[in-house]
Amino acid sequence: MVIELSYVEKIRRFNRFYTQILGLLNNKLLKSDYSLAEARVLFELGQPNLVSKELSKQLHIDPAYLSRLLMRFEKQGLIHKKKSLEDTRKQVLSLTAKGDSAIAKLQEMSNLQITLSLSNTSHEEHEQLVKAMERIEQIFTGEKPQSKTFTLRSHRPGDIGYITYRHAVFYSNNYGFDTTFDAYVASGLAQFAVNYDVQKEHLWVAEDGATPVGSIAIVKSEEAIAQLRWFLVEPRAGGIGLGNKLLHEAVEFCKRRNYQKIILWTLSNLYTARHLYEKFGFQVTTTKNHEIWGQELTEELWEIKL
């Protein structure tokens, strides 16, 4: 299909505009030790079982240039290299703790840049912007419009009440919990909001566009022990890896904050969540049976050492 010249010119004008915006975002506030290309590679290295040859294809980077970057990262202690068990000709790459810390810092600075650049815009405009970006991506990649892009953000005013509400509705509808469960969730979240320790605690909200579809939190239990709480994925967002993404974010946060162990309480009949905890290496250490929230339930304490 032939595209009209007027459309081509408008697309070129948008490209020039957006390139200028990217230049501001990447250079004005991101005063790090990494170039844009280096940062792109570091972000991709967060994927599990990543092979250097595949990374070159994903990012469309010259293999020789990528090899030099990886050697530099290795010397700086940011990455590990090891031979693949399946194919010894391939190198499997992964981030070290120092690499995770570097990524976390870049993410925080990047989030700050974008937040400041949009500080004079409304929530409705944010939603319109994200949807427009998703649509542009769908057109260029050929993806179907119904494909979903989920994002994670830190909690903000209004989230405490919303998370309480969604937990209450979800567990009432699916497990028959009574209103004492509402009080239990509300009490814990209220205490979290009042005593929030920004250095050791965090609450994430997953969104589809501007609509919340999941949550997870890390709360300080003891100085070296974190507790995972308020983990929920909305049914309409199930089956696409969102739970895995939330749990990964929480565990990596605990590693960066030097926790030695993560604990969590769950129920024996929450099979999907239990499967995910097992996948990440959590193990059951304590069980107790009692009547709670209008049900006879078996509570389980799960733990993982970091």
DRENBASE-409065 format. One record per residue: z, y, x of N, C-alpha, C in turn; residue number from 1. Coordinates in Angstrom, 3 decimals. Each point is the difference from the previous one (the first is absolute). Layout:
      n.w      n.v      n.u     ca.w     ca.v     ca.u      c.w      c.v      c.u num
        Z        Y        X        Z        Y        X        Z        Y        X NUM
...
***
This chain:
      n.w      n.v      n.u     ca.w     ca.v     ca.u      c.w      c.v      c.u num
    0.000   -1.197    0.839    0.000    1.197   -0.839    0.000    1.254    0.879   1
   -0.850    0.971   -0.336   -0.095    1.246    0.760    1.055    0.973   -0.508   2
    0.739    0.602    0.934    1.005    0.989   -0.376   -0.597    1.394    0.104   3
    0.281    0.844   -0.980   -0.544    1.353   -0.024    0.510    0.804    1.190   4
   -0.849    0.867    0.523    0.348    0.806    1.170    1.220    0.880   -0.263   5
    0.124    0.516   -1.229    1.157    0.860   -0.319    1.309   -0.775    0.128   6
   -0.024   -1.303   -0.374    1.196   -0.828    0.148    0.307   -0.241    1.477   7
   -1.039   -0.240    0.773    0.189   -0.218    1.438    0.666    1.216    0.626   8
   -0.452    1.175   -0.359    0.553    1.235    0.567    1.461    0.184   -0.405   9
    0.318   -0.340   -1.257    1.395    0.128   -0.447    0.902   -0.987    0.725  10
   -0.507   -1.212    0.227    0.790   -0.999    0.731    0.220    0.456    1.437  11
   -1.043    0.563    0.625    0.151    0.507    1.367    1.012    1.134    0.051  12
   -0.026    0.881   -1.012    0.957    1.110   -0.040    1.428   -0.524   -0.136  13
    0.164   -1.022   -0.853    1.330   -0.593   -0.152    0.441   -0.658    1.308  14
   -0.935   -0.673    0.686    0.344   -0.630    1.278    0.497    1.030    1.007  15
   -0.669    1.161    0.064    0.427    1.044    0.926    1.390    0.512   -0.366  16
    0.215    0.202   -1.307    1.306    0.471   -0.468    1.103   -1.004    0.323  17
   -0.272   -1.275   -0.305    1.042   -1.018    0.187    0.261   -0.257    1.481  18
   -1.045    0.099    0.823    0.191   -0.136    1.443    0.906    1.095    0.523  19
   -0.146    1.206   -0.547    0.873    1.104    0.395    1.441   -0.276   -0.421  20
    0.184   -0.545   -1.214    1.340   -0.339   -0.476    0.624   -1.058    0.895  21
   -0.785   -1.023    0.345    0.508   -1.056    0.877    0.389    0.561    1.355  22
   -0.785    0.961    0.489    0.331    0.614    1.271    1.340    0.696   -0.051  23
    0.271    0.694   -1.101    1.292    0.665   -0.163    1.124   -1.010   -0.078  24
   -0.225   -1.084   -0.757    1.049   -1.003   -0.177    0.294   -0.722    1.302  25
   -1.027   -0.279    0.773    0.187   -0.809    1.195    0.463    0.801    1.208  26
   -0.263    1.306    0.001    0.296    0.774    1.196    1.096    1.051   -0.190  27
    0.131    0.541   -1.198    0.918    1.120   -0.186    1.457   -0.403    0.108  28
    0.356   -1.168   -0.578    1.400   -0.401   -0.036    0.298   -1.279    0.764  29
   -1.008   -0.853    0.186    0.253   -1.275    0.678    0.042    0.197    1.511  30
    1.090    0.548    0.478    0.140    0.265    1.432    0.579   -1.235    0.683  31
   -0.767   -1.062    0.001    0.429   -1.248    0.616   -0.762   -0.224    1.299  32
    0.276   -1.120    0.634   -0.675   -0.348    1.260   -1.302   -0.762   -0.227  33
   -0.402   -0.159   -1.254   -1.141   -0.855   -0.302   -1.153    0.797   -0.599  34
   -1.207   -0.375    0.416   -1.190    0.570   -0.615   -0.193   -0.634   -1.373  35
   -0.962    0.547   -0.764   -0.279   -0.559   -1.318   -0.448   -1.455    0.111  36
   -0.870   -0.286    0.980   -0.485   -1.377    0.189    1.145   -0.935    0.353  37
    0.906    0.448    0.873    1.137   -0.836    0.397    0.924   -0.264   -1.187  38
    0.225    1.042   -0.799    0.863   -0.161   -1.175   -0.611   -0.983   -0.991  39
   -1.331    0.057   -0.201   -0.666   -0.930   -0.916    0.216   -1.445    0.451  40
   -0.132   -0.217    1.307    0.176   -1.350    0.534    1.445   -0.457   -0.183  41
    0.949    0.877    0.279    1.414   -0.362   -0.146    0.324   -0.391   -1.438  42
   -0.514    0.772   -0.971    0.268   -0.313   -1.404   -0.557   -1.374   -0.369  43
   -1.190   -0.317    0.490   -0.609   -1.290   -0.313    0.758   -1.154    0.643  44
    0.660    0.266    1.136    0.732   -1.055    0.697    1.230   -0.466   -0.775  45
    0.335    0.691   -1.078    1.099   -0.454   -0.842   -0.344   -1.220   -0.828  46
   -1.284   -0.393   -0.028   -0.418   -1.190   -0.739    0.445   -1.261    0.740  47
    0.389   -1.055   -0.736    0.382   -1.253    0.663   -1.210   -0.757    0.536  48
    0.191   -0.694    1.134   -1.019   -0.890    0.591   -1.340    0.703    0.199  49
    0.051    1.207    0.527   -1.215    0.780    0.205   -0.656   -0.368    1.330  50
   -1.306   -0.238   -0.030   -0.765   -0.351    1.198   -0.776    1.236    0.444  51
   -0.011    0.252    1.334   -0.601    1.219    0.523   -1.470    0.134   -0.400  52
   -0.760   -1.108    0.000   -1.406    0.047   -0.368   -0.173    0.452   -1.445  53
    0.894   -0.474   -0.881   -0.051    0.397   -1.406    0.335    1.476   -0.154  54
    0.950    0.485    0.814    0.392    1.410   -0.065   -1.169    0.904    0.360  55
   -0.776   -0.395    0.990   -1.173    0.777    0.405   -0.982    0.137   -1.152  56
   -0.191   -1.079   -0.766   -0.920    0.029   -1.137    0.560    0.847   -1.139  57
    1.297   -0.143   -0.282    0.623    0.731   -1.098   -0.110    1.507    0.186  58
    0.244    0.461    1.218    0.045    1.434    0.266   -1.310    0.548    0.555  59
   -0.999   -0.893    0.197   -1.290    0.414    0.550    0.193    0.713    1.338  60
    0.827   -0.602    0.849    0.294    0.547    1.320   -0.672   -0.863    1.066  61
   -0.553    0.650    1.003   -0.624   -0.710    1.111    1.015   -0.958    0.631  62
   -0.342   -1.283    0.167    0.946   -0.982    0.544    0.581    0.389    1.358  63
   -0.829    0.601    0.861    0.484    0.385    1.328    1.041    1.115   -0.106  64
   -0.272    0.973   -0.882    0.962    1.095   -0.208    1.301   -0.533   -0.600  65
   -0.141   -0.913   -0.971    1.183   -0.595   -0.619    0.811   -0.770    1.036  66
   -0.668   -0.719    0.874    0.690   -0.765    1.032    0.836    0.913    0.890  67
   -0.548    1.167    0.352    0.752    0.954    0.827    1.218    0.535   -0.750  68
   -0.185    0.278   -1.300    1.125    0.471   -0.811    1.113   -1.047   -0.049  69
   -0.377   -1.246   -0.225    0.992   -1.068   -0.111    0.737   -0.219    1.316  70
   -0.710    0.110    1.113    0.651   -0.124    1.305    1.026    1.111    0.195  71
   -0.355    1.205   -0.437    0.922    1.126    0.108    1.234   -0.224   -0.884  72
   -0.227   -0.471   -1.235    1.121   -0.272   -0.902    0.923   -1.073    0.577  73
   -0.608   -1.016    0.620    0.798   -1.083    0.574    0.859    0.513    1.153  74
   -0.573    0.853    0.850    0.755    0.573    1.108    1.148    0.871   -0.498  75
   -0.212    0.656   -1.148    1.027    0.860   -0.585    1.055   -0.787   -0.777  76
   -0.198   -1.314   -0.108    0.961   -0.835   -0.716   -0.094    0.090   -1.505  77
   -1.179    0.387   -0.522   -0.183    0.164   -1.438   -0.496   -1.269   -0.689  78
   -0.668   -0.881    0.754   -0.575   -1.194   -0.619    0.261   -1.245    0.848  79
   -0.077   -1.144   -0.684    0.005   -1.311    0.642   -1.402   -0.591   -0.106  80
   -0.388   -0.764    1.000   -1.235   -0.779   -0.070    0.343   -1.462    0.250  81
   -0.609   -0.883   -0.780    0.153   -1.428    0.259   -1.246   -0.730   -0.469  82
   -0.245   -1.160    0.591   -1.177   -0.769   -0.371    0.187   -0.640   -1.362  83
   -1.071   -0.028   -0.761    0.031   -0.626   -1.320    0.209   -1.508    0.143  84
    0.848   -0.550   -0.864    0.222   -1.445    0.010   -1.223   -0.746   -0.520  85
   -0.779    0.672   -0.841   -1.174   -0.624   -0.593   -1.225    0.095    0.909  86
   -0.076    1.087    0.778   -1.144    0.208    0.881    0.488    0.752    1.229  87
    0.169   -0.701    1.120    0.580    0.599    1.207   -0.894    1.081    0.610  88
   -1.226    0.132   -0.472   -0.877    1.063    0.491    0.358    1.348   -0.627  89
    0.797   -0.028   -1.066    0.339    1.221   -0.717    1.417    0.478    0.353  90
    0.180    1.319   -0.010    1.300    0.619    0.247    0.579    0.495   -1.314  91
    1.207   -0.452   -0.327    0.692    0.465   -1.201    0.907    1.167    0.389  92
   -0.100    1.084   -0.751    0.721    1.223    0.323    1.123    0.244   -0.991  93
    1.102    0.567    0.474    1.100    0.378   -0.893    0.779    1.146    0.630  94
    0.651    0.786   -0.836    0.793    1.128    0.472    1.362   -0.465    0.500  95
    0.501    0.643    1.036    1.376   -0.210    0.449    0.918    0.898   -0.824  96
    1.297   -0.087    0.242    0.948    0.887   -0.681   -0.307    1.456    0.329  97
   -0.390    0.249    1.261   -0.385    1.356    0.398   -1.251    0.441   -0.751  98
   -0.933   -0.927   -0.194   -1.210    0.311   -0.755    0.305    0.312   -1.455  99
    0.894   -0.795   -0.606    0.418    0.265   -1.386    0.618    1.388   -0.117 100
    0.808    0.357    1.003    0.653    1.310   -0.020   -1.031    1.124    0.106 101
   -1.014   -0.209    0.834   -1.054    1.011    0.148   -0.763    0.185   -1.305 102
   -0.298   -1.121   -0.668   -0.697    0.071   -1.287    0.849    0.723   -1.039 103
    1.285   -0.316   -0.028    0.885    0.629   -0.980    0.030    1.511    0.190 104
    0.025    0.436    1.254    0.016    1.437    0.286   -1.308    0.651   -0.432 105
   -1.116   -0.650    0.296   -1.298    0.526   -0.413   -0.103    0.091   -1.522 106
    0.510   -1.025   -0.690   -0.044    0.006   -1.460    0.821    1.151   -0.574 107
    1.185    0.208    0.575    0.857    1.078   -0.484   -0.668    1.358    0.203 108
   -0.611    0.212    1.173   -0.675    1.272    0.270   -1.218    0.176   -0.883 109
   -0.742   -1.101   -0.206   -1.181    0.067   -0.854    0.384    0.327   -1.437 110
    1.070   -0.656   -0.493    0.490    0.297   -1.349    0.399    1.463   -0.131 111
    0.648    0.519    1.046    0.423    1.404   -0.030   -1.198    0.932   -0.048 112
   -1.024   -0.300    0.785   -1.207    0.829    0.002   -0.620    0.104   -1.382 113
   -0.207   -1.177   -0.597   -0.663   -0.027   -1.308    0.866    0.682   -1.048 114
    1.317   -0.229    0.060    0.913    0.644   -0.944   -0.084    1.515    0.107 115
   -0.001    0.525    1.232   -0.076    1.443    0.198   -1.350    0.557   -0.418 116
   -1.066   -0.748    0.257   -1.332    0.493   -0.343   -0.199    0.084   -1.513 117
    0.775   -0.784   -0.754   -0.115   -0.001   -1.470    1.214    0.623   -0.676 118
    0.777    0.764    0.750    1.274    0.524   -0.522   -0.183    0.967   -1.168 119
   -1.167    0.632   -0.101   -0.218    0.973   -1.079   -0.811   -0.574   -1.154 120
   -0.061   -1.323   -0.081   -0.755   -0.648   -1.081    0.950   -0.767   -0.908 121
   -0.483   -0.327   -1.191    0.840   -0.644   -1.011   -0.112   -1.522    0.071 122
    0.933   -0.676   -0.698   -0.034   -1.455   -0.073   -1.291   -0.484   -0.658 123
   -0.460    0.710   -1.022   -1.242   -0.378   -0.676   -1.192    0.108    0.949 124
    0.002    1.033    0.837   -1.080    0.161    0.971    0.039   -1.100    1.058 125
    1.208   -0.445    0.365    0.121   -1.113    0.951   -0.648   -1.256   -0.584 126
    0.273   -0.246   -1.267   -0.568   -1.173   -0.662   -1.523    0.095   -0.054 127
   -0.512    1.177   -0.338   -1.453    0.197   -0.057   -0.628   -0.213    1.376 128
    0.658    0.510    1.039   -0.511   -0.129    1.364   -0.082   -1.458    0.420 129
    1.074   -0.754   -0.244    0.029   -1.408    0.401   -1.054   -0.797   -0.754 130
   -0.128    0.244   -1.292   -0.996   -0.726   -0.786   -1.422    0.324    0.464 131
   -0.231    1.269    0.345   -1.326    0.379    0.502   -0.293   -0.695    1.323 132
    0.992   -0.071    0.881   -0.171   -0.685    1.282   -0.274   -1.486   -0.205 133
    0.727   -0.613   -0.936   -0.220   -1.414   -0.296   -1.418   -0.231   -0.501 134
   -0.469    0.920   -0.840   -1.342   -0.161   -0.564   -1.076    0.144    1.083 135
    0.189    0.954    0.917   -0.941    0.164    1.114   -0.047   -1.280    0.823 136
    1.169   -0.559    0.289    0.060   -1.239    0.778   -0.705   -1.145   -0.720 137
    0.205   -0.082   -1.318   -0.617   -1.067   -0.780   -1.526    0.096    0.031 138
   -0.524    1.231   -0.105   -1.458    0.195   -0.008   -0.605   -0.390    1.336 139
    0.615    0.419    1.100   -0.563   -0.281    1.321    0.165   -1.457    0.411 140
    1.045   -0.659   -0.463    0.231   -1.397    0.384   -0.598   -0.979   -0.989 141
   -0.362    0.495   -1.206   -0.542   -0.888   -1.011    1.051   -0.765   -0.769 142
    1.289    0.380    0.162    1.063   -0.679   -0.736   -0.072    0.364   -1.475 143
    0.511   -0.887   -0.820    0.049    0.267   -1.429    1.086    1.036   -0.296 144
   -0.208    0.861   -0.993    0.966    1.046   -0.316    1.402   -0.510   -0.291 145
    0.120   -1.241   -0.482    1.329   -0.495   -0.355    0.838   -0.422    1.210 146
   -0.601    0.038    1.204    0.768   -0.334    1.193    1.169    0.978    0.147 147
    1.169   -0.502    0.379    1.202    0.812    0.059    0.374    0.346    1.439 148
    0.487    1.223    0.182    0.551    0.424    1.272    1.444    0.405   -0.229 149
    0.922   -0.728    0.601    1.410    0.288   -0.176    0.532    0.732    1.223 150
    0.851    0.973   -0.231    0.611    0.755    1.087    1.515   -0.079   -0.104 151
    0.676    0.162    1.142    1.459    0.038    0.041    0.453    1.404    0.363 152
    1.061    0.448   -0.624    0.585    1.289    0.340    1.519   -0.091   -0.070 153
    0.671    0.994    0.592    1.452    0.080   -0.085    0.411    0.486   -1.382 154
    1.236   -0.301   -0.386    0.455    0.402   -1.334    0.144    1.520   -0.090 155
   -0.120    0.493   -1.213    0.131    1.428   -0.265    0.719    0.186   -1.335 156
    0.348    1.243   -0.384    0.714    0.214   -1.264   -0.706   -0.659   -1.180 157
    0.779   -0.694   -0.806   -0.531   -0.708   -1.165   -0.150   -1.486    0.210 158
   -0.111   -0.436    1.254   -0.221   -1.420    0.278    1.219   -0.860   -0.312 159
    1.203    0.528    0.230    1.221   -0.781   -0.251    0.061   -0.433   -1.465 160
   -0.247    0.954   -0.889    0.017   -0.326   -1.427   -1.123   -0.941   -0.389 161
   -1.181    0.230    0.561   -1.145   -0.828   -0.353    0.184   -1.440    0.471 162
    0.510   -0.186    1.213    0.208   -1.349    0.526    1.059   -0.736   -0.821 163
    1.049    0.715   -0.387    1.005   -0.606   -0.880   -0.641   -0.476   -1.302 164
   -0.799    0.857   -0.604   -0.658   -0.315   -1.264   -0.926   -1.211    0.133 165
   -0.838   -0.020    1.048   -0.954   -1.088    0.148    0.685   -1.332    0.288 166
    1.082    0.025    0.799    0.757   -1.228    0.230    0.594   -0.517   -1.302 167
    0.577    0.909   -0.783    0.630   -0.398   -1.257   -1.015   -0.625   -0.950 168
   -1.153    0.645   -0.151   -1.027   -0.496   -0.913   -0.573   -1.325    0.496 169
   -0.297   -0.082    1.295   -0.611   -1.204    0.556    0.915   -1.214   -0.174 170
    1.270    0.136    0.380    0.899   -1.151   -0.053    0.467   -0.318   -1.425 171
   -0.036    0.983   -0.874    0.292   -0.274   -1.407   -1.149   -0.777   -0.638 172
   -1.225    0.446    0.250   -1.165   -0.638   -0.595   -0.269   -1.398    0.555 173
    0.218   -0.177    1.306   -0.376   -1.252    0.653    1.138   -1.003    0.149 174
    1.244    0.477    0.005    1.121   -0.910    0.245    1.139    0.160   -1.006 175
   -0.149    0.914   -0.941    0.997    0.139   -1.059    1.296    0.662    0.421 176
    0.003    0.770    1.079    1.230    0.676    0.433    0.420    1.028   -1.044 177
    1.319    0.171   -0.143    0.499    0.985   -0.956    0.200    1.352    0.686 178
    0.583    0.959   -0.719    0.104    1.371    0.511    1.025    0.144    1.128 179
    0.826   -1.011    0.251    0.902    0.101    1.151   -0.795   -0.001    1.309 180
   -1.191   -0.579   -0.033   -0.857    0.041    1.181   -0.491    1.427    0.246 181
   -0.284    0.743   -1.072   -0.388    1.405    0.142    1.084    0.763    0.765 182
    1.241   -0.238   -0.412    1.126    0.706    0.620    0.138   -0.384    1.476 183
   -0.210   -1.282    0.297    0.102   -0.481    1.381   -1.039    0.685    0.887 184
   -1.252    0.048   -0.449   -1.057    0.627    0.786    0.231    1.499    0.133 185
    0.354    0.637   -1.121    0.213    1.452    0.010    1.139    0.390    0.938 186
    1.077   -0.782   -0.009    1.151    0.299    0.851   -0.369   -0.074    1.479 187
   -0.715   -1.059    0.381   -0.398   -0.161    1.399   -0.943    1.093    0.458 188
   -0.971    0.352   -0.837   -0.956    1.039    0.362    0.662    1.376    0.063 189
    0.941    0.244   -0.901    0.714    1.282    0.029    0.809    0.130    1.288 190
    0.661   -1.079    0.392    0.769    0.010    1.245   -0.926    0.215    1.206 191
   -1.159   -0.629   -0.033   -0.985    0.176    1.071   -0.424    1.468    0.097 192
   -0.285    0.623   -1.144   -0.467    1.390   -0.008    1.062    0.952    0.541 193
    1.263   -0.258   -0.333    1.092    0.880    0.437    0.289   -0.162    1.491 194
   -0.029   -1.255    0.487    0.408   -0.288    1.383   -1.177   -0.262    0.936 195
   -1.182    0.375   -0.393   -1.220   -0.326    0.738    0.090    0.397    1.472 196
   -0.185   -1.000    0.872   -0.011    0.196    1.447   -1.446   -0.082    0.470 197
   -0.609    1.141    0.263   -1.424    0.053    0.300   -0.358   -0.765    1.264 198
    0.951   -0.162    0.928   -0.269   -0.702    1.246    0.006   -1.519   -0.157 199
    0.802   -0.508   -0.954    0.208   -1.445   -0.110   -0.456   -0.585   -1.338 200
   -0.422    0.841   -0.934   -0.347   -0.479   -1.336   -1.343    0.586   -0.434 201
   -0.639   -0.705   -0.926   -1.284    0.495   -0.517   -0.311   -0.679   -1.322 202
   -0.673    0.744   -0.864   -0.475   -0.530   -1.281   -1.481    0.327   -0.116 203
   -0.809   -1.059   -0.148   -1.444    0.163   -0.118   -0.434   -0.200   -1.450 204
   -1.016    0.746   -0.407   -0.636   -0.171   -1.304   -1.477   -0.264    0.247 205
   -0.525   -1.068   -0.585   -1.430   -0.309    0.081   -0.692    0.624   -1.204 206
   -1.182    0.560    0.241   -0.729    0.659   -1.074   -1.447   -0.476   -0.073 207
   -0.501   -0.076   -1.210   -1.418   -0.191   -0.282   -0.494    1.357   -0.473 208
   -0.663    0.750    0.900   -0.293    1.395   -0.316    1.302    0.777   -0.004 209
    0.392    0.511   -1.158    1.281    0.703   -0.127    0.989   -0.789   -0.860 210
   -0.321   -1.266   -0.303    0.849   -0.812   -0.870    0.842   -0.970    0.821 211
    1.334    0.053   -0.108    0.854   -0.943    0.733   -0.245   -1.432   -0.461 212
   -0.131   -0.915    0.974   -0.231   -1.407   -0.330    0.916   -0.933    0.797 213
    0.954    0.549    0.734    0.908   -0.848    0.755    0.996    0.819    0.795 214
    1.041   -0.677    0.495    1.017    0.685    0.794    0.722   -1.001    0.889 215
    0.640    0.518    1.038    0.859   -0.793    0.875    0.870    0.978    0.768 216
    1.195   -0.431    0.395    0.916    0.894    0.716    0.768   -0.758    1.067 217
    0.406    0.724    1.024    0.925   -0.482    1.014    1.233    0.884   -0.058 218
    1.161   -0.647   -0.150    1.286    0.694   -0.070    0.885   -0.528    1.116 219
    0.750    0.878    0.640    0.900   -0.425    1.068    1.201   -0.730   -0.592 220
    0.168   -1.261    0.379    1.153   -0.787   -0.432    1.142    0.150    1.004 221
   -0.331   -0.225    1.273    0.897    0.261    1.115   -0.825    0.663    1.087 222
    0.619    0.357    1.113   -0.718    0.746    1.031   -1.241   -0.734    0.489 223
    0.089   -1.314    0.149   -1.134   -0.773    0.520   -0.628   -0.897   -1.063 224
    0.424    0.143   -1.258   -0.498   -0.859   -1.079   -0.597    0.852   -1.116 225
   -1.254   -0.273   -0.332   -0.686    0.688   -1.090   -0.042   -0.897   -1.231 226
   -0.018    0.624   -1.174   -0.161   -0.758   -1.237   -1.290    0.443   -0.685 227
   -0.812   -0.977   -0.389   -1.238    0.267   -0.727    0.307    0.017   -1.492 228
   -0.433    1.058   -0.691    0.314    0.141   -1.430   -1.192    0.555   -0.784 229
    0.056   -0.166   -1.321   -0.917    0.607   -0.974   -1.467   -0.300    0.309 230
   -0.234   -1.267    0.325   -1.355   -0.485    0.295   -0.659   -0.398   -1.315 231
   -1.055    0.706   -0.354   -0.689   -0.274   -1.267   -1.484    0.313    0.134 232
   -0.835   -0.920   -0.488   -1.441    0.222   -0.104   -0.374   -0.149   -1.467 233
   -0.608    1.027   -0.555   -0.405   -0.059   -1.404   -1.008   -1.137   -0.211 234
    0.081   -0.694   -1.137   -0.904   -1.127   -0.255   -1.475    0.343    0.170 235
   -0.419    1.190   -0.384   -1.417    0.366    0.094   -0.447    0.207    1.443 236
    0.983    0.102    0.930   -0.328    0.177    1.420    0.241   -1.278    0.791 237
    0.236   -1.104   -0.697    0.273   -1.263    0.672   -1.264   -0.668    0.501 238
    0.175   -0.858    1.013   -1.101   -0.819    0.473   -0.954    0.659    0.972 239
    0.333    1.224    0.472   -0.914    0.677    0.926    0.705    0.354    1.315 240
    1.169   -0.604    0.245    0.680    0.201    1.271    0.943    1.181    0.057 241
    0.270    0.639   -1.136    0.882    1.165    0.019    1.430   -0.377    0.367 242
    0.481   -1.130   -0.518    1.354   -0.442    0.340    0.140   -0.241    1.491 243
   -1.007   -0.616    0.577   -0.011   -0.252    1.442    0.026    1.319    0.776 244
   -0.775    0.971   -0.475   -0.060    1.305    0.660    1.343    0.717   -0.068 245
    0.656   -0.035   -1.145    1.310    0.646   -0.155    1.044   -0.647    0.902 246
    0.028   -1.326   -0.001    1.002   -0.704    0.794   -0.244    0.212    1.493 247
   -1.259   -0.005    0.401   -0.333    0.252    1.415    0.484    1.387    0.416 248
   -0.219    0.991   -0.838    0.419    1.369    0.315    1.513    0.078    0.165 249
    0.732   -0.678   -0.883    1.463    0.020    0.065    0.523   -0.687    1.256 250
   -0.565   -1.152    0.338    0.453   -0.747    1.184   -0.297    0.782    1.272 251
   -1.195    0.594    0.088   -0.352    0.774    1.194    0.894    1.223    0.143 252
    0.369    0.617   -1.117    0.931    1.136    0.040    1.330   -0.428    0.623 253
    0.496   -1.162   -0.409    1.271   -0.500    0.528   -0.082   -0.267    1.505 254
   -1.124   -0.510    0.441   -0.169   -0.226    1.437    0.020    1.312    0.767 255
   -0.685    1.007   -0.541   -0.048    1.300    0.678    1.360    0.678    0.022 256
    0.833   -0.286   -0.993    1.334    0.614   -0.072    1.073   -0.863    0.661 257
   -0.452   -1.025    0.723    0.899   -0.833    0.824    1.037   -0.787   -0.804 258
   -0.345   -0.363   -1.219    0.860   -0.925   -0.739   -0.125   -1.384    0.642 259
    1.078   -0.770   -0.063    0.001   -1.350    0.551   -0.239   -1.064   -1.073 260
    0.238    0.369   -1.252   -0.141   -0.973   -1.083   -0.299    0.727   -1.305 261
   -0.775   -0.670   -0.880   -0.249    0.495   -1.354    0.538   -1.033   -0.982 262
    0.720    0.461   -1.012    0.474   -0.875   -1.060   -0.585    0.457   -1.336 263
   -0.043   -0.897   -0.954   -0.415    0.362   -1.356    0.579   -1.004   -0.982 264
    0.247    0.461   -1.209    0.431   -0.874   -1.097   -1.158   -0.157   -0.971 265
   -0.250   -1.234   -0.416   -1.010   -0.253   -1.011    0.472   -1.141   -0.884 266
   -0.861   -0.467   -0.886    0.351   -1.059   -0.946   -0.881   -1.220    0.234 267
    0.545   -1.162   -0.278   -0.702   -1.250    0.286   -1.275   -0.170   -0.814 268
   -0.121    0.711   -1.126   -1.181   -0.156   -0.851   -1.061    1.080    0.220 269
    0.172    0.836    1.021   -1.024    0.984    0.334   -0.920   -0.611    1.060 270
   -0.862   -0.905   -0.447   -0.744   -0.863    0.908   -0.983    0.767    0.891 271
   -0.686    0.989   -0.563   -0.979    0.746    0.797    0.675    0.749    1.138 272
    1.101    0.676   -0.316    0.724    0.745    1.031    0.573   -0.947    1.052 273
    0.555   -1.125   -0.439    0.598   -0.958    0.938   -1.060   -0.540    0.964 274
   -1.196   -0.254   -0.513   -1.086   -0.490    0.856   -0.346    1.036    1.074 275
   -0.003    1.264   -0.382   -0.325    1.056    0.941    1.094    0.155    1.057 276
    1.268   -0.121   -0.424    1.102    0.082    0.965   -0.102   -1.136    1.027 277
   -0.305   -1.182   -0.471   -0.163   -1.146    0.910   -1.133    0.253    0.989 278
   -1.087    0.565   -0.478   -1.158    0.290    0.839    0.373    0.930    1.146 279
    0.887    0.943   -0.259    0.409    0.969    1.020    1.118   -0.522    0.893 280
    0.540   -1.183   -0.304    1.024   -0.589    0.853    1.416    0.133   -0.493 281
    0.210    0.524   -1.211    1.343    0.054   -0.573    0.459   -1.415   -0.357 282
    1.314   -0.214    0.042    0.573   -1.285   -0.360    1.218    0.204   -0.905 283
    0.198   -0.939   -0.920    1.165    0.050   -0.898    1.247   -0.400    0.776 284
    1.052    0.820   -0.104    1.256   -0.310    0.693    1.170   -0.213   -0.953 285
   -0.115    0.554   -1.217    1.095   -0.117   -0.974   -0.582   -0.059   -1.409 286
    0.583   -0.821   -0.858   -0.367   -0.018   -1.419    1.259    0.054   -0.849 287
   -0.116    0.560   -1.189    1.133    0.003   -0.930   -0.525    0.034   -1.429 288
    0.622   -0.789   -0.842   -0.380   -0.090   -1.406    1.008    0.752   -0.855 289
   -0.478    0.845   -0.884    0.900    0.691   -0.920   -0.797    0.635   -1.134 290
    0.716    0.488   -0.990   -0.630    0.664   -1.132   -0.085    1.486    0.301 291
   -1.212    0.513   -0.024   -0.208    1.405    0.324   -1.235    0.490   -0.734 292
    0.047    1.231   -0.493   -1.118    0.646   -0.698   -0.458   -0.817   -1.208 293
    0.989   -0.665   -0.630   -0.284   -0.767   -1.205   -0.627   -1.344    0.250 294
    0.031   -0.493    1.251   -0.637   -1.264    0.360    0.913   -0.830    0.900 295
   -0.233   -1.309    0.017    0.613   -0.871    1.001   -0.984   -0.072    1.168 296
    0.369    0.596    1.117   -0.943    0.158    1.104    0.577   -0.505    1.319 297
   -0.899   -0.363    0.895    0.382   -0.362    1.365   -0.470    1.104    0.933 298
    0.954    0.711    0.568   -0.326    1.039    0.976   -0.082   -0.616    1.392 299
   -0.903    0.532    0.807   -0.192   -0.491    1.362    0.042    1.159    0.989 300
    0.704   -0.211    1.081    0.001    0.945    1.108   -0.979   -0.502    1.058 301
   -0.989    0.808    0.313   -1.000   -0.336    1.024    0.209    0.904    1.210 302
   -0.272   -0.556    1.193    0.180    0.774    1.223   -1.133   -0.281    0.984 303
   -0.256    0.992    0.852   -0.912   -0.185    1.123    0.526    0.775    1.183 304
   -0.005   -0.631    1.169    0.406    0.693    1.222   -1.232    0.598    0.660 305
    0.140    1.225    0.487   -1.142    0.721    0.577    0.010   -0.084    1.528 306
***
